[in-house]
Amino acid sequence: MRLLSYLVPIAFIAASGLLLAGCSAPAPEAELSPAPAFDIELPSQSTVVEGTVPRNATFAGLLESHDLPGALIVAIVDETRDVFDPRRLRAGNDYRIVTAVDGRLRQLEYHIDSDSFLRVEARERAGDSAVEATVVPYVKQRAVIAMSGGIDRSRSSLVAAIDDAGEQVQLAIAMADVLGGEIDFNNDLRLGDSFRVLFERYLREDQYDDYGNVLATEFNNDGRRVRAIRFTPPGGDPGYYDEEGRSLKRMFLRSPLRFEPRVTSRFSRSRMHPILGERRAHLGVDYGAATGTPVISVANGTVISAAWSGGSGRMVRLRHSGGYETYYLHLSSFANGMRPGARVAQGQLIGRVGSTGLANGPHLDYRVKKSGVFVNPLVEHRKMPPGEPIPAEHLDVFHAERQRVFGMLVDSTPTPTILSADDADAAAAGAP
């Protein structure tokens, strides 16, 4: 818990003819400065405590930990119930308590979510102390920000490059979602790669809060340039397109893991098994990753099974259109809802990396079957056809939008630069 206590300073004004230290006689009356013609209001002393909600805390227990009187705690909880359910208190959320030096509550604030906070204020009544609770919306602005970065020895992943620029992993995840059909961020990155990105971020009361959409991005990967722009065709849904207006949404993502892992074993018809010590076919690709790393579905599909499968350990098997099936082996756990017949969306969490079954360490064995035959996932993904293009009648609108947003990227720097900011509610109301 973070604790901040301070006393508001008290100012004193001396306006008398008393002797000052070191002076032997008072100044003549005529030489005295006139007394101030106004009063100075002395601020009351206060103590401010700021912190984050600990794990397994209750609302009443949190207040008790700050030595608030029992009757006041009951009043706060009762008054709060009318506007906020105290059972929704969440570990890790911020709070702030302001009390007078005699222990009386002045104000309590609790961060509910990115949209609002709870405010409890003291209301003095004759012979009593009452409180008033309200849920207050945050003042928000939508900012459009441009930045650039690169892959080098000290920043060997997209996450590291984004972090080095002062942004958070959520932005890297968003970029990977946009470009995941074109770039395998686990294996395709090379030293010297570079990128630029234009994105939304919401400023909440003068501090950054949630990310919005990636509006445009460019990634120079191993000598090729991949560009993406967010565009909403008239009468359609928003999507991401390359600079020619072709959809970047592929049937399959390039990888079932977003970041960091490496290929530790490739597709082979004859591989020495690391545990059994004999040559066997390895009909998939092994990705080395830490236990608990999220595993996502590479395409829309239906769950065939999610269960223990002998040497494969915990395994999810999905059916997709076009005669494809995908397999995800050695999982440590399954995501909620993984039952036969359940529908899954591309990019949806289906489980987490583990080392169950015949595995000598945490990794994901990912397999693809086409028309009943296992195929090499790395080769098959490259064969996937491009997405649907923007209809010809909307290309002029698309080209104008492409020129506008990529023009905003021209001067982007490794330091994120706010290009514009507007009222979030107004922006949302005018969004396509």
C-alpha positions in Angstrom: 0.0 0.0 0.0 1.2 3.5 -0.8 0.8 5.9 2.1 1.0 9.7 1.7 0.4 11.9 4.7 0.9 15.6 4.9 -0.3 18.6 7.0 -1.5 21.7 5.1 0.7 24.6 6.3 -0.8 27.4 8.4 0.2 31.0 7.6 0.5 33.5 10.4 0.3 37.3 9.8 1.9 39.6 12.5 0.6 43.1 12.4 1.5 44.4 15.8 4.2 46.7 17.1 5.9 44.0 19.2 9.7 44.1 19.3 11.5 41.8 16.8 14.3 39.7 18.0 17.5 41.6 18.0 15.8 45.1 18.0 16.3 47.4 21.0 13.3 49.8 20.5 10.1 50.0 18.6 9.9 52.1 15.4 8.2 55.4 15.7 4.4 55.1 15.3 4.4 57.2 12.2 6.7 54.8 10.4 4.7 51.6 11.1 3.2 50.0 8.0 -0.6 50.0 7.9 -2.3 46.7 8.9 -3.6 44.6 6.0 -7.1 45.6 4.9 -8.2 41.9 4.4 -8.4 38.7 6.3 -6.4 35.6 5.6 -8.5 32.4 5.8 -6.4 29.7 7.6 -6.8 26.3 5.9 -7.7 23.4 8.2 -5.3 20.6 8.7 -5.9 17.4 6.8 -4.4 14.0 6.3 -4.5 12.3 2.9 -4.0 8.5 2.5 -3.7 7.0 -0.9 -3.3 3.3 -1.7 -4.6 0.3 -3.7 -7.2 -2.2 -2.5 -5.4 -5.3 -1.1 -6.5 -8.8 -2.1 -9.6 -10.3 -0.4 -10.5 -6.9 1.1 -14.0 -5.9 1.9 -15.3 -2.4 1.8 -15.9 -2.2 5.5 -12.6 -4.0 6.3 -10.7 -1.4 4.1 -12.3 1.4 6.1 -11.5 -0.3 9.4 -7.8 -0.6 8.4 -7.7 3.2 8.5 -9.1 3.4 12.0 -12.4 5.1 11.0 -15.1 5.0 13.7 -17.4 2.0 13.6 -20.6 4.2 13.3 -19.1 6.1 10.4 -18.1 2.9 8.6 -21.7 1.7 8.9 -23.0 5.0 7.6 -20.6 5.0 4.6 -21.5 1.4 3.6 -25.2 2.0 4.0 -25.1 5.3 2.0 -22.8 3.7 -0.7 -25.2 0.8 -1.4 -27.7 3.2 -3.0 -25.2 4.0 -5.8 -22.5 1.3 -5.8 -22.5 -2.3 -4.6 -19.6 -2.6 -2.1 -19.2 -6.3 -3.1 -17.8 -4.9 -6.4 -14.6 -3.7 -4.6 -11.7 -4.9 -6.7 -8.1 -5.7 -5.6 -5.6 -3.4 -7.2 -8.0 -0.4 -7.7 -6.9 2.9 -6.3 -8.5 4.8 -3.4 -8.0 8.0 -1.5 -9.1 9.0 2.0 -9.0 12.6 3.3 -9.6 13.1 7.1 -9.3 16.0 9.5 -6.7 15.9 12.2 -9.4 14.8 14.7 -10.1 11.8 12.6 -13.3 13.0 11.0 -13.8 11.9 7.4 -13.8 14.6 4.8 -13.8 12.7 1.5 -13.3 9.1 0.2 -12.7 8.3 -3.4 -12.5 4.8 -5.0 -11.7 4.1 -8.6 -14.5 1.8 -9.9 -13.3 1.4 -13.5 -12.1 3.5 -16.4 -15.4 5.3 -16.7 -16.2 6.4 -13.1 -15.2 6.6 -9.5 -17.1 6.6 -6.2 -17.0 9.7 -4.1 -18.1 9.8 -0.4 -18.2 13.2 1.3 -19.0 14.3 4.9 -22.1 16.3 5.4 -22.2 17.9 8.9 -25.6 18.0 10.7 -26.5 19.2 14.2 -25.1 16.7 16.6 -24.4 14.2 13.9 -22.1 13.4 11.1 -23.7 12.2 7.8 -22.1 11.2 4.5 -23.3 11.5 0.9 -22.2 9.0 -1.8 -22.2 9.6 -5.5 -20.7 7.8 -8.6 -18.9 10.4 -10.7 -18.0 10.0 -14.3 -14.4 10.7 -15.3 -13.7 13.6 -17.6 -12.2 12.0 -20.7 -10.6 13.0 -23.9 -9.7 10.9 -27.0 -6.2 11.4 -28.1 -4.7 10.4 -31.5 -1.0 9.5 -31.0 1.8 8.6 -33.4 5.0 6.8 -32.6 7.6 4.6 -34.3 10.1 2.0 -33.1 12.5 -0.7 -34.2 13.8 -4.2 -33.5 17.4 -4.4 -32.4 19.5 -6.4 -30.0 18.2 -4.6 -27.0 14.6 -4.6 -28.2 14.2 -8.0 -29.9 10.4 -8.2 -29.7 7.5 -5.9 -30.5 6.6 -5.8 -26.8 10.1 -4.7 -25.9 10.1 -2.0 -28.6 6.7 -0.7 -27.4 7.8 -0.7 -23.8 11.0 1.2 -24.7 8.9 4.0 -26.1 6.9 4.2 -22.9 3.7 2.5 -24.1 2.2 -0.6 -22.6 1.8 -4.2 -23.8 -1.8 -3.7 -24.7 -0.7 -1.6 -27.7 1.7 -4.4 -28.9 -1.2 -6.9 -28.6 -3.5 -4.6 -30.6 -0.8 -4.3 -33.4 -0.3 -8.1 -33.4 -4.1 -8.6 -33.7 -4.1 -6.2 -36.8 -1.1 -7.7 -38.5 -1.4 -11.3 -37.2 -2.5 -12.7 -40.6 0.7 -11.2 -42.3 3.4 -11.4 -39.7 4.2 -14.2 -37.2 5.6 -12.1 -34.3 7.0 -15.2 -32.7 9.3 -16.1 -35.6 9.3 -13.5 -38.4 11.0 -10.6 -36.7 14.5 -9.7 -37.8 17.1 -7.2 -36.5 16.6 -3.9 -38.3 12.8 -4.3 -38.6 10.9 -1.0 -38.0 7.4 0.1 -37.5 5.1 3.1 -37.2 1.7 3.2 -35.6 -1.2 5.7 -35.2 -3.5 4.8 -32.4 -6.2 6.1 -30.0 -5.7 6.5 -26.3 -8.1 8.0 -23.8 -6.9 10.6 -21.3 -8.8 10.5 -18.0 -8.5 13.6 -16.0 -5.0 14.5 -17.3 -3.6 10.9 -17.2 -3.6 8.1 -19.7 -6.2 5.4 -19.3 -7.5 2.9 -21.9 -6.2 2.3 -25.4 -8.7 2.7 -28.3 -8.3 1.5 -31.9 -5.1 1.2 -33.9 -5.9 3.6 -36.8 -3.0 2.8 -39.0 0.3 0.9 -38.8 3.3 0.1 -41.0 5.7 -2.7 -40.3 8.9 -3.1 -42.3 9.7 -6.8 -41.8 12.8 -8.5 -43.4 12.7 -6.2 -46.5 9.0 -6.2 -47.0 6.5 -3.5 -46.0 3.2 -4.4 -44.5 0.6 -1.6 -44.1 -2.8 -1.6 -42.4 -5.5 1.0 -42.1 -8.7 0.9 -40.1 -11.6 1.7 -42.4 -15.4 1.4 -42.3 -17.0 0.9 -45.7 -20.3 2.8 -46.1 -23.0 0.6 -44.6 -20.4 -1.9 -43.4 -18.4 -2.8 -40.3 -14.9 -1.5 -39.5 -12.0 -3.6 -40.5 -8.3 -3.5 -41.4 -7.1 -3.3 -45.0 -3.8 -3.1 -46.8 -2.9 -0.1 -48.8 -4.6 -1.5 -51.9 -7.9 -2.0 -50.0 -7.6 -5.8 -49.4 -8.8 -7.1 -46.1 -6.1 -8.2 -43.7 -8.3 -10.6 -42.0 -7.1 -14.0 -43.1 -8.8 -17.3 -42.5 -5.9 -18.3 -40.2 -3.7 -16.2 -38.0 0.0 -16.9 -38.5 0.5 -18.2 -34.9 -1.6 -19.4 -32.0 0.7 -17.4 -29.6 1.0 -13.7 -29.9 4.5 -12.9 -28.6 7.9 -14.0 -27.4 7.9 -17.8 -28.0 10.3 -19.5 -30.4 10.0 -22.6 -32.6 11.8 -25.4 -30.7 10.8 -28.3 -33.1 9.5 -28.2 -36.6 7.1 -30.4 -38.6 8.8 -33.7 -39.4 7.9 -37.2 -40.6 10.9 -38.6 -38.6 12.1 -36.9 -35.5 13.9 -38.2 -32.4 11.4 -38.1 -29.6 12.9 -36.2 -26.7 11.4 -38.5 -24.0 10.9 -41.9 -25.7 14.3 -41.8 -27.5 13.0 -43.2 -30.7 12.2 -41.8 -34.1 8.6 -40.8 -34.6 6.7 -38.4 -36.9 6.2 -35.0 -35.4 3.1 -33.7 -37.1 3.1 -30.2 -35.8 5.2 -27.2 -34.6 6.5 -26.8 -31.1 6.5 -23.3 -29.7 8.6 -22.8 -26.5 6.8 -20.6 -24.1 6.3 -20.1 -20.3 3.7 -22.0 -18.5 0.5 -20.0 -18.5 1.1 -18.2 -21.8 -2.3 -17.6 -23.5 -3.1 -19.8 -26.5 -5.6 -18.4 -29.0 -7.6 -20.0 -31.8 -6.1 -19.2 -35.2 -9.5 -19.1 -36.9 -13.2 -19.1 -36.3 -14.4 -22.6 -35.5 -16.2 -25.2 -33.3 -14.8 -27.2 -30.4 -14.5 -30.9 -31.2 -13.0 -31.8 -27.9 -11.2 -30.3 -24.9 -9.9 -33.1 -22.7 -7.0 -35.2 -21.6 -5.5 -37.1 -24.5 -2.8 -39.5 -23.4 0.7 -38.4 -24.3 -0.8 -35.1 -25.7 -1.8 -34.1 -22.2 -4.6 -31.5 -22.1 -5.6 -30.9 -25.7 -8.1 -28.7 -27.5 -9.2 -29.8 -31.0 -11.1 -27.3 -33.2 -12.9 -27.7 -36.6 -12.8 -24.9 -39.1 -14.3 -24.3 -42.6 -12.5 -25.6 -45.7 -11.9 -29.0 -44.2 -9.4 -27.8 -41.6 -8.9 -28.9 -38.0 -6.4 -27.5 -35.5 -4.9 -29.2 -32.4 -3.3 -27.5 -29.3 -1.4 -30.0 -27.1 0.2 -30.1 -23.6 -2.0 -27.3 -22.2 -1.8 -26.5 -18.5 -5.5 -25.5 -18.5 -8.5 -24.9 -20.7 -10.3 -21.5 -21.1 -13.9 -21.2 -19.9 -16.5 -22.6 -22.3 -14.3 -25.1 -24.0 -16.8 -27.9 -24.5 -17.8 -29.9 -27.6 -20.0 -27.9 -29.9 -19.0 -24.5 -28.6 -18.2 -21.8 -31.1 -14.9 -20.0 -30.9 -13.8 -16.8 -32.7 -10.4 -16.1 -34.3 -8.1 -14.8 -31.6 -10.2 -16.1 -28.7 -8.4 -17.6 -25.7 -8.8 -21.4 -25.7 -6.2 -22.4 -23.1 -2.7 -21.8 -21.6 0.7 -23.3 -22.3 1.8 -26.2 -20.1 3.8 -29.4 -20.0 1.1 -32.0 -19.6 1.4 -35.5 -21.1 4.7 -36.5 -22.7 6.6 -33.2 -22.5 10.0 -32.4 -21.2 9.2 -28.7 -20.5 6.5 -26.1 -21.1 5.6 -25.6 -24.7 2.7 -25.7 -27.2 2.5 -28.4 -29.9 0.4 -26.9 -32.6 -1.0 -29.0 -35.4 -3.1 -28.5 -38.5 -5.0 -31.1 -40.4 -6.5 -30.5 -43.9 -9.0 -33.0 -45.4 -7.9 -35.6 -42.8 -4.1 -35.3 -43.3 -1.7 -33.4 -41.1 0.1 -30.6 -42.9 3.0 -28.4 -42.0 1.4 -25.3 -40.2 4.2 -22.9 -41.2 3.8 -23.8 -44.9 0.0 -24.0 -44.9 -0.4 -20.6 -43.3 1.5 -19.0 -46.1 -0.9 -20.5 -48.6 -3.9 -18.8 -47.2 -5.6 -16.6 -49.7 -5.8 -12.8 -49.2 -8.9 -11.3 -47.6 -11.9 -9.7 -49.4 -11.3 -6.3 -51.0 -13.2 -3.1 -50.4 -16.0 -2.8 -53.1 -14.9 -0.8 -56.1 -17.6 1.9 -55.5 -16.0 2.7 -52.1 -12.3 2.8 -53.2 -12.2 6.6 -53.7 -13.3 7.1 -50.1 -10.8 4.6 -48.9 -7.9 6.1 -50.8 -8.7 9.6 -49.3 -8.8 8.1 -45.8 -5.6 6.2 -46.5 -3.8 9.4 -47.6 -5.1 11.3 -44.5 -4.0 8.8 -41.8 -0.7 7.8 -43.3 0.1 11.5 -43.7 -0.2 11.7 -39.9 2.5 9.0 -39.6 5.1 10.8 -41.6 6.6 12.7 -38.7 6.1 10.1 -36.0 9.1 9.6 -33.6 10.2 7.0 -31.0 8.6 9.4 -28.5 4.8 9.1 -28.7 3.4 12.3 -30.0 -0.2 13.5 -29.4 -1.5 14.7 -32.8 -5.0 15.6 -31.7 -7.4 15.4 -28.7 -11.1 15.8 -28.5 -14.0 15.1 -26.2 -14.4 11.3 -25.9 -18.2 11.4 -25.8 -18.4 13.7 -28.9 -15.9 11.5 -30.7 -17.9 8.3 -29.9 -21.1 10.0 -31.1 -19.6 10.9 -34.4 -17.8 7.6 -35.0 -18.9 5.6 -38.0 
